[in-house]
Amino acid sequence: MRNRTVNPLLAKYTYYRTRHASGCRLVPAREEASLTQRELAGRMGTSQAAIARLEAGGVGATVTTIQRIADTLGLTPTIELHRPAA
């Protein structure tokens, strides 16, 4: 394994960018299912505020939460891994 120094600011940026991107993908999927945040939350057994935080990127979603959302929306979740841009 290669020992690589990571810029802490870049790491923090990447962390938040990933959370925001996940939330951005949730909104169109929810809207395509013609569900409000409140309706999705009700079907998942959570609060509308929790869905709003996920969509805004305010919190990171666990794999379990992503699976619950996907199941509720009739979707299959995928995880993509990419090499960082040089």
N, C-alpha and C positions, 0 to 999 in steps of 0.2 A: 504494500500500500504506500502510495506517495504521500509524504508529509508536505502539506501546502498551507501557507499562511493566508488567512482569509481576512480581508478588510472588514472590520466590524460594521461600518456604515453600509457597505455593500450587502453584507449578510442581512442586516435589518431591512434594507430596501427590498431585497429579494423576498424576504419573509412576508412583508406587508403587500407587495405586489401580487404574490401568490394568493393571499387571502382575498384581495380585491378581485382578482380574476375569477376565483371560484364563485364569489357572490354575483359577479356579472353574468356568469353562466346560469345561475339559478333563476334569475328574474325572467328571461325569455322562456325557460322550461316551465316555470309556474304559470306564466301568462298563456302559453300555448295550451296548457291544460285548463284554461279558463277559470283559474282559482285565484282568489285574493290571498294575501298573506294570512289573514285570519282563518280562511277555509283550509289552507294547507296546514297551518298550525293545528287546527282542530283534528284533522285526519291523522296527524302525527302524534297527537297528545302532548303538544308543547304550546308555547305562547306565541302570539303574533309578534311580540317584541323580539323574541328569539329569532324568528324568521327574518325580521327587519335587520337585526344585527348581522346575521349571516349574509344577507344580500348586500349590505353596505360594506362588508369586509371588516366589520368591527370585531369579529371573533373568528377564529379558525374552526373549521368543521372537522370532526374526527371522521375516520373511515366509516364508523358505525352510523354517524349522523348522515353522511353522504349516502350510504346504503338505504337508510330509512326514507330519505327524500326521494331517491330514485324509485324505490318500491312504491311509494305513495303516488308518484307521477307516472308510473308504468314505464320507467326507463332503466337502462343498464349503465352503471357507472364505469368509467374507464380511468386509468391512471397512466399518464404519459411521462416518460423520462427523456430529457434532452441534455446534450452536452452544452455547457455555457458557451455563449458567443465569445470568440477570441478578441 
